[in-house]
Amino acid sequence: MKVKRDFYIEQQSQLMRYKNIIKTIKITSIIFFILLIFGLYNSFYFDIPKSEIISKHAIGASEFLELADGSKIHFRDEGNKEGKILVMVHGFNGSLFNYEALVPFLSNEYRIISLDLPAHGLTGAVNSDLYNQEAYERVIEEVVEILEIDKFYLVGHSMGGMIAWRYALRNIDQLNGLIIVGSAFFANEQEFNDFQLINAPPLAFELIESKLFIRLLEFLTPRILVKEGVSQTVYDQSIVTEELVDQFHDIILMEGTRVAIGMLAEDLETNFIANPLDLRKINVPSLILHGEEDNLVDIKFIDHFVEQIPNVELISYPNVGHMPPMEIPEQLANDIEVFIKNN
């Protein structure tokens, strides 16, 4: 009888442990589900009307000009109207606001034109629905023509650097010089694969490579993902203020922008690799500026610029990440000014 009783007690004990495990799993599942719903709820954002975002952020020198397709491009025309002209092009998911800290250090000497490319900034979605390398080159050509600019220095940051050197190949006679900030050049598939292995892009940039996430991006845009993306682009984290994150988040929520960014992301995957020998055709003075702590574009991926562009200078910055115009605006302005005065 004692053996049966012990067996019964052991069975009851095991059954109780099993019930406790099931209960724990249920409670954990409920908590996870609640957190998931809460997370999704706080990540789900409807588009904000374009007029609302523009009225909030189009301040100071902000202007709009109309392109041939009827789209309005956000730009700023600042500084010394009699000075030499710099045209500034931002990077992927950036805007002309990325140059705001830099402009005051150059505005006494130079006229500075900055613009928001289609799918970006306060330009956002455009009527043509063209969001690719060639379309962006044509936009710059059109803006320069409308503003009646004959000669200028072209500044390109990150993706804007790729746009800038390719623009130079087609419009070299327009340029006094070329300035590339935090940009890479890939000569073949292996270099591009190495780049993806070495660099640690923000989670948002990694996710955007997924077509599923591109579709979800149209509805789910958690602010925390935006903050993580901004944080990873800079070395000095004090730059990442709540106001800056809010600005990035507001702009991505502008109506049509998320769909447009998704279209651009799909195109970029096929547009990175180029022939480095083409760089030899850039026969204007060129300046390469790069942060040594750049997590998005490791400095080793600028070698082709330095090796192939005939008249080129490289300046690298210790303790600087992917956003030198925001991180060290005064030093960057000084180096740009010295470059222009020497050329």
ZANUZA-654669 format. One record per residue (C-alpha): x, y, z; residue in three letters. Coordinates in steps of 0.02 Angstrom, whole numbers. Each point is the difference from the previous one (the first is absolute). Layout:
N
+--------+--------+--------+------+
|      X |      Y |      Z | rest |
+--------+--------+--------+------+
|      X |      Y |      Z |  Ala |
...
+--------+--------+--------+------+
This chain:
343
+--------+--------+--------+------+
|      X |      Y |      Z | rest |
+--------+--------+--------+------+
|      0 |      0 |      0 |  Met |
|    142 |    119 |     41 |  Lys |
|     75 |    -26 |   -173 |  Val |
|   -166 |     42 |    -84 |  Lys |
|    -22 |    153 |    111 |  Arg |
|    176 |     62 |    -42 |  Asp |
|    -32 |    -30 |   -184 |  Phe |
|   -163 |     96 |     12 |  Tyr |
|     85 |    144 |     91 |  Ile |
|    137 |      7 |   -132 |  Glu |
|   -129 |      1 |   -139 |  Gln |
|    -94 |    142 |     84 |  Gln |
|    163 |     94 |     24 |  Ser |
|     46 |    -20 |   -183 |  Gln |
|   -175 |     52 |    -52 |  Leu |
|     13 |    155 |    110 |  Met |
|    169 |     44 |    -76 |  Arg |
|    -73 |    -24 |   -174 |  Tyr |
|   -148 |    112 |     42 |  Lys |
|    118 |    132 |     68 |  Asn |
|    105 |     -7 |   -158 |  Ile |
|   -156 |     16 |   -108 |  Ile |
|    -60 |    144 |    108 |  Lys |
|    169 |     86 |    -15 |  Thr |
|     -1 |    -23 |   -189 |  Ile |
|   -176 |     70 |    -10 |  Lys |
|     42 |    151 |    107 |  Ile |
|    161 |     30 |    -98 |  Thr |
|    -95 |    -16 |   -164 |  Ser |
|   -132 |    123 |     58 |  Ile |
|    132 |    125 |     56 |  Ile |
|     94 |    -22 |   -164 |  Phe |
|   -161 |     23 |    -98 |  Phe |
|    -45 |    156 |     99 |  Ile |
|    175 |     71 |    -27 |  Leu |
|    -10 |    -44 |   -185 |  Leu |
|   -168 |     85 |    -19 |  Ile |
|     63 |    150 |     99 |  Phe |
|    158 |      6 |   -106 |  Gly |
|    -96 |    -12 |   -162 |  Leu |
|   -125 |    129 |     60 |  Tyr |
|    141 |    120 |     41 |  Asn |
|     87 |    -38 |   -165 |  Ser |
|   -152 |     24 |   -111 |  Phe |
|     -5 |    174 |    -74 |  Tyr |
|   -114 |     69 |   -133 |  Phe |
|     74 |    119 |   -127 |  Asp |
|      4 |    180 |     57 |  Ile |
|    -63 |    126 |   -128 |  Pro |
|    141 |     80 |    -97 |  Lys |
|    -63 |    175 |     39 |  Ser |
|     12 |    -36 |    187 |  Glu |
|    180 |    -61 |     -7 |  Ile |
|     52 |    144 |   -114 |  Ile |
|    -79 |    132 |    111 |  Ser |
|     94 |    -73 |    149 |  Lys |
|    172 |    -22 |    -78 |  His |
|     12 |    120 |   -149 |  Ala |
|     74 |    144 |     98 |  Ile |
|    141 |    123 |    -24 |  Gly |
|     67 |     -1 |   -177 |  Ala |
|   -113 |   -142 |    -61 |  Ser |
|    -74 |     24 |   -173 |  Glu |
|    -83 |   -108 |   -132 |  Phe |
|     22 |     -1 |   -188 |  Leu |
|   -105 |    -92 |   -128 |  Glu |
|     75 |   -130 |   -116 |  Leu |
|    -61 |    -44 |   -175 |  Ala |
|   -113 |   -139 |     67 |  Asp |
|    -86 |    123 |    118 |  Gly |
|     85 |    -66 |    156 |  Ser |
|     64 |    122 |    131 |  Lys |
|    181 |    -17 |     56 |  Ile |
|     49 |     65 |    172 |  His |
|    163 |     99 |     -5 |  Phe |
|     96 |    136 |     88 |  Arg |
|    103 |    137 |    -82 |  Asp |
|    108 |     77 |    136 |  Glu |
|    159 |     96 |     32 |  Gly |
|     98 |    124 |   -103 |  Asn |
|    -92 |     23 |   -165 |  Lys |
|    160 |     67 |    -78 |  Glu |
|    109 |   -143 |     59 |  Gly |
|     47 |   -163 |    -84 |  Lys |
|   -143 |   -125 |     -2 |  Ile |
|    -12 |   -165 |     92 |  Leu |
|   -142 |   -120 |    -42 |  Val |
|    -28 |   -126 |    140 |  Met |
|    -81 |   -170 |    -22 |  Val |
|    -49 |   -107 |    151 |  His |
|      2 |   -190 |     22 |  Gly |
|   -128 |   -140 |     11 |  Phe |
|   -143 |     41 |    118 |  Asn |
|     82 |    168 |     34 |  Gly |
|    -46 |    177 |    -45 |  Ser |
|     73 |    174 |    -19 |  Leu |
|    -22 |     14 |    188 |  Phe |
|    156 |   -109 |     15 |  Asn |
|     99 |    152 |    -60 |  Tyr |
|    -81 |    127 |    118 |  Glu |
|    145 |      1 |    123 |  Ala |
|    129 |     19 |   -139 |  Leu |
|    -79 |    144 |    -97 |  Val |
|     33 |    141 |    126 |  Pro |
|    187 |    -34 |     -6 |  Phe |
|      3 |     23 |   -190 |  Leu |
|   -135 |    129 |    -31 |  Ser |
|    110 |    156 |     17 |  Asn |
|    108 |    -52 |   -147 |  Glu |
|   -110 |   -111 |   -108 |  Tyr |
|   -172 |    -17 |    -75 |  Arg |
|    -69 |   -167 |     59 |  Ile |
|   -139 |    -94 |    -89 |  Ile |
|    -68 |   -154 |     89 |  Ser |
|   -148 |   -103 |    -57 |  Leu |
|   -110 |   -146 |     51 |  Asp |
|      3 |   -139 |   -130 |  Leu |
|   -164 |    -86 |    -47 |  Pro |
|    -58 |   -121 |    137 |  Ala |
|     96 |    103 |    128 |  His |
|    -20 |    148 |    115 |  Gly |
|   -141 |    120 |    -38 |  Leu |
|      1 |    -47 |   -184 |  Thr |
|    -66 |   -175 |     33 |  Gly |
|    -93 |    -94 |   -135 |  Ala |
|      1 |     76 |   -174 |  Val |
|   -122 |    -11 |   -146 |  Asn |
|    119 |    -99 |   -111 |  Ser |
|     22 |   -138 |    132 |  Asp |
|    182 |    -12 |    -56 |  Leu |
|    118 |    -36 |    145 |  Tyr |
|    167 |    -56 |    -67 |  Asn |
|    175 |     58 |    -43 |  Gln |
|    -39 |     68 |   -173 |  Glu |
|   -157 |     90 |     59 |  Ala |
|     97 |     86 |    139 |  Tyr |
|    134 |     58 |   -122 |  Glu |
|   -137 |     75 |   -110 |  Arg |
|    -77 |     88 |    151 |  Val |
|    167 |     82 |     41 |  Ile |
|     19 |     52 |   -182 |  Glu |
|   -173 |     75 |      1 |  Glu |
|     24 |     94 |    164 |  Val |
|    166 |     71 |    -59 |  Val |
|    -80 |     55 |   -163 |  Glu |
|   -149 |     82 |     85 |  Ile |
|    114 |     94 |    119 |  Leu |
|    109 |     51 |   -149 |  Glu |
|    160 |    -67 |     75 |  Ile |
|    144 |    -22 |   -122 |  Asp |
|    145 |    -64 |    105 |  Lys |
|      4 |    -72 |    175 |  Phe |
|     81 |   -119 |    122 |  Tyr |
|   -103 |   -157 |     24 |  Leu |
|     -7 |    -75 |    176 |  Val |
|    -72 |   -173 |     26 |  Gly |
|    -21 |    -93 |    164 |  His |
|    -20 |   -191 |     10 |  Ser |
|   -120 |    -51 |   -140 |  Met |
|     15 |    182 |    -54 |  Gly |
|    186 |    -33 |    -29 |  Gly |
|    -44 |   -135 |   -126 |  Met |
|   -123 |    118 |    -83 |  Ile |
|    132 |    137 |     -1 |  Ala |
|    141 |    -94 |    -87 |  Trp |
|   -120 |    -73 |   -128 |  Arg |
|    -72 |    173 |    -30 |  Tyr |
|    179 |     60 |    -28 |  Ala |
|     25 |   -127 |   -139 |  Leu |
|   -148 |     71 |    -97 |  Arg |
|     22 |    184 |     45 |  Asn |
|    185 |     26 |     31 |  Ile |
|      0 |    170 |    -87 |  Asp |
|   -118 |     68 |    133 |  Gln |
|    114 |    -42 |    146 |  Leu |
|    139 |     98 |     81 |  Asn |
|     31 |   -146 |    116 |  Gly |
|    -73 |   -156 |     80 |  Leu |
|    -15 |    -34 |    187 |  Ile |
|    -49 |   -175 |     59 |  Ile |
|    -43 |    -29 |    183 |  Val |
|    -23 |   -172 |     80 |  Gly |
|    -29 |    -92 |   -164 |  Ser |
|     61 |   -166 |    -71 |  Ala |
|     47 |    -69 |   -171 |  Phe |
|    -20 |   -184 |    -48 |  Phe |
|     85 |    -70 |   -153 |  Ala |
|    -73 |   -175 |      7 |  Asn |
|   -120 |   -117 |     90 |  Glu |
|    135 |    -61 |    119 |  Gln |
|     38 |    176 |     62 |  Glu |
|   -185 |     30 |     28 |  Phe |
|    -16 |   -163 |     96 |  Asn |
|    153 |     45 |    105 |  Asp |
|    -80 |    168 |     37 |  Phe |
|   -158 |    -83 |     62 |  Gln |
|    100 |   -118 |    112 |  Leu |
|    114 |    133 |     75 |  Ile |
|   -122 |    140 |     33 |  Asn |
|   -135 |      4 |    134 |  Ala |
|   -145 |     96 |    -76 |  Pro |
|   -146 |     55 |    108 |  Pro |
|   -133 |   -133 |     21 |  Leu |
|   -120 |    102 |   -106 |  Ala |
|    125 |     -4 |   -145 |  Phe |
|     18 |   -188 |     16 |  Glu |
|   -186 |    -29 |     10 |  Leu |
|    -33 |    109 |   -151 |  Ile |
|     91 |   -129 |   -106 |  Glu |
|   -150 |   -113 |     27 |  Ser |
|   -146 |     25 |   -120 |  Lys |
|   -119 |    -50 |    140 |  Leu |
|     69 |    135 |    114 |  Phe |
|    -11 |    127 |   -140 |  Ile |
|   -186 |    -36 |    -10 |  Arg |
|    -18 |      6 |    190 |  Leu |
|     96 |    164 |      3 |  Leu |
|   -152 |     81 |    -79 |  Glu |
|    -94 |    -28 |    163 |  Phe |
|    123 |    -45 |    139 |  Leu |
|    133 |    130 |     37 |  Thr |
|     51 |    -12 |    183 |  Pro |
|     85 |    154 |     67 |  Arg |
|    125 |   -110 |     93 |  Ile |
|     60 |    -70 |   -167 |  Leu |
|     25 |    177 |    -65 |  Val |
|     97 |     46 |    158 |  Lys |
|    110 |   -154 |    -17 |  Glu |
|     37 |     46 |   -180 |  Gly |
|     48 |    179 |     43 |  Val |
|    105 |    -57 |    149 |  Ser |
|    102 |   -121 |   -103 |  Gln |
|     49 |    130 |   -130 |  Thr |
|     94 |    112 |    122 |  Val |
|    147 |    -29 |    117 |  Tyr |
|    -47 |    136 |    125 |  Asp |
|   -167 |    -55 |     73 |  Gln |
|    -35 |    172 |     74 |  Ser |
|    -52 |     51 |   -176 |  Ile |
|   -149 |   -119 |      8 |  Val |
|   -126 |    114 |     84 |  Thr |
|   -186 |    -37 |     14 |  Glu |
|    -32 |    148 |   -115 |  Glu |
|    113 |    -75 |   -134 |  Leu |
|    -84 |   -170 |     12 |  Val |
|   -171 |     82 |     -9 |  Asp |
|     52 |     92 |   -157 |  Gln |
|     57 |   -160 |    -85 |  Phe |
|   -158 |    -90 |     56 |  His |
|   -117 |    139 |    -55 |  Asp |
|     77 |      9 |   -172 |  Ile |
|    -10 |   -188 |    -33 |  Ile |
|   -185 |      7 |     45 |  Leu |
|    -41 |    134 |   -128 |  Met |
|   -132 |    -65 |   -119 |  Glu |
|     74 |   -104 |   -141 |  Gly |
|    178 |      1 |     67 |  Thr |
|      4 |   -177 |     68 |  Arg |
|    -61 |    -73 |   -164 |  Val |
|    127 |    104 |    -95 |  Ala |
|    144 |    -52 |    115 |  Ile |
|    -50 |   -181 |    -27 |  Gly |
|      9 |     23 |   -189 |  Met |
|    172 |     81 |     16 |  Leu |
|     64 |   -140 |    113 |  Ala |
|    -48 |   -131 |   -128 |  Glu |
|     92 |     95 |   -136 |  Asp |
|    158 |     31 |    102 |  Leu |
|     36 |   -187 |     16 |  Glu |
|     40 |     -7 |   -187 |  Thr |
|     90 |    166 |    -18 |  Asn |
|    156 |     -4 |    110 |  Phe |
|    135 |    -80 |   -109 |  Ile |
|     95 |    103 |   -128 |  Ala |
|    161 |      3 |   -100 |  Asn |
|    136 |     90 |    100 |  Pro |
|     87 |     52 |   -161 |  Leu |
|   -146 |    119 |    -28 |  Asp |
|     66 |    103 |    145 |  Leu |
|    151 |     47 |   -106 |  Arg |
|   -116 |    109 |   -105 |  Lys |
|    -32 |    115 |    150 |  Ile |
|    130 |    130 |    -47 |  Asn |
|    -50 |    131 |    129 |  Val |
|     78 |     22 |    173 |  Pro |
|    -81 |   -125 |    119 |  Ser |
|     -5 |    -16 |    189 |  Leu |
|    -44 |   -159 |     96 |  Ile |
|    -55 |     26 |    181 |  Leu |
|    -31 |   -150 |    113 |  His |
|    -28 |    -41 |    183 |  Gly |
|    117 |   -133 |     67 |  Glu |
|   -138 |    -69 |    113 |  Glu |
|   -127 |    -13 |   -141 |  Asp |
|   -106 |   -154 |     38 |  Asn |
|    -99 |     12 |   -162 |  Leu |
|    143 |     24 |   -124 |  Val |
|    167 |    -66 |     58 |  Asp |
|    143 |    112 |    -57 |  Ile |
|     81 |   -143 |    -98 |  Lys |
|   -139 |     16 |   -130 |  Phe |
|     61 |    170 |    -61 |  Ile |
|    160 |    -72 |    -77 |  Asp |
|    -62 |     13 |   -179 |  His |
|    -35 |    186 |     20 |  Phe |
|    177 |     31 |     61 |  Val |
|     83 |   -114 |   -128 |  Glu |
|    -96 |     50 |   -156 |  Gln |
|    -53 |    183 |      8 |  Ile |
|    146 |     97 |    -77 |  Pro |
|      1 |    153 |    114 |  Asn |
|    -62 |    -61 |    169 |  Val |
|     32 |     36 |    184 |  Glu |
|    -55 |   -106 |    148 |  Leu |
|    -35 |     61 |    176 |  Ile |
|    -56 |   -123 |    133 |  Ser |
|    -63 |     44 |    173 |  Tyr |
|     31 |   -100 |    160 |  Pro |
|   -147 |    -22 |    119 |  Asn |
|   -124 |     47 |   -136 |  Val |
|   -137 |   -112 |    -70 |  Gly |
|   -105 |      4 |   -157 |  His |
|    -65 |    178 |     20 |  Met |
|    147 |    123 |     -3 |  Pro |
|   -114 |    146 |    -52 |  Pro |
|    -94 |    -23 |    164 |  Met |
|    143 |    -63 |    109 |  Glu |
|    143 |    120 |    -42 |  Ile |
|    -80 |    140 |   -104 |  Pro |
|    131 |    133 |     38 |  Glu |
|    149 |   -111 |    -38 |  Gln |
|    -84 |    -66 |   -157 |  Leu |
|    -37 |    178 |    -57 |  Ala |
|    181 |     51 |     27 |  Asn |
|     64 |   -146 |   -104 |  Asp |
|   -124 |     37 |   -139 |  Ile |
|     50 |    184 |      1 |  Glu |
|    185 |    -41 |    -11 |  Val |
|    -36 |   -121 |   -143 |  Phe |
|    -99 |    131 |    -97 |  Ile |
|    130 |    137 |     26 |  Lys |
|    139 |   -116 |    -57 |  Asn |
|    -95 |    -49 |   -156 |  Asn |
+--------+--------+--------+------+
